Amino acid sequence: MKIENFELSPSKRVTLLVAVVFLISSHVAIAEKNQLNHINKIDDQAKIEIRAQQETHTKMKDKQHHKQLKNLIKQFQDKAKIVAEQGGDAKPLLDAAAYFQSQL
């Protein structure tokens, strides 16, 4: 089978061109999104490390830090008690209190 004198009308050329551009741009967009997701994961890890360094620096610098942590623990425990009395789930508040208790 041989195709001779194959020509596209101008409207079909435009349609074909638009389709090719769309396919290429969607592929590029997907690749960029994947790259950004990878960068965001790296950024999240860096943020965690920076926060840990800042907390350590704050603990050493701030004389009231220990007292503030105790007050924060008490607030979480009090709010957990209120939530439990009202029939809610107090576990997240108690978990937060336990986390800060482990920081003392």
WODAJO-V682803 format. One record per residue. SS is DSSP state (hx for helix, st for strand, lp for the rest). OMEGA is omega in radians with two decimals (none if undefined). Layout:
# WODAJO-V682803
ss: <SS | SS>
omega: <OMEGA | OMEGA>
This chain:
# WODAJO-V682803
ss: <lp | lp | lp | lp | lp | lp | lp | lp | lp | hx | hx | hx | hx | hx | hx | hx | hx | hx | hx | hx | hx | hx | hx | hx | hx | hx | hx | hx | hx | hx | hx | hx | hx | hx | hx | hx | hx | hx | hx | hx | hx | hx | hx | hx | hx | hx | hx | hx | hx | hx | hx | hx | hx | hx | hx | hx | hx | hx | hx | hx | hx | lp | lp | lp | hx | hx | hx | hx | hx | hx | hx | hx | hx | hx | hx | hx | hx | hx | hx | hx | hx | hx | hx | hx | hx | lp | lp | lp | lp | lp | hx | hx | hx | hx | hx | hx | hx | hx | hx | hx | hx | hx | lp | lp>
omega: <-3.07 | 3.10 | 3.13 | 3.10 | 3.11 | 3.12 | 3.08 | 3.06 | -3.13 | -3.14 | 3.11 | 3.07 | 3.14 | 3.13 | 3.12 | 3.12 | 3.13 | 3.14 | 3.14 | 3.12 | 3.13 | 3.14 | 3.14 | -3.11 | 3.11 | 3.10 | 3.12 | -3.14 | 3.13 | 3.12 | 3.12 | 3.13 | 3.11 | 3.13 | 3.12 | 3.10 | 3.11 | 3.13 | 3.14 | 3.10 | 3.10 | 3.12 | 3.12 | 3.11 | 3.12 | 3.13 | 3.13 | 3.14 | 3.13 | 3.12 | 3.14 | 3.11 | 3.14 | 3.12 | 3.12 | 3.12 | -3.14 | 3.13 | -3.11 | -3.02 | -3.01 | -3.12 | -3.11 | -3.05 | -3.12 | -3.14 | 3.12 | 3.11 | 3.11 | 3.12 | 3.13 | 3.11 | 3.13 | 3.13 | 3.12 | -3.14 | 3.10 | 3.12 | 3.10 | 3.11 | 3.13 | -3.14 | -3.14 | 3.12 | -3.12 | 3.06 | -3.14 | 3.14 | -3.09 | -3.07 | 3.14 | 3.12 | 3.11 | 3.06 | 3.12 | 3.10 | 3.14 | 3.11 | -3.11 | 3.07 | 3.14 | 3.12 | -3.14 | none>
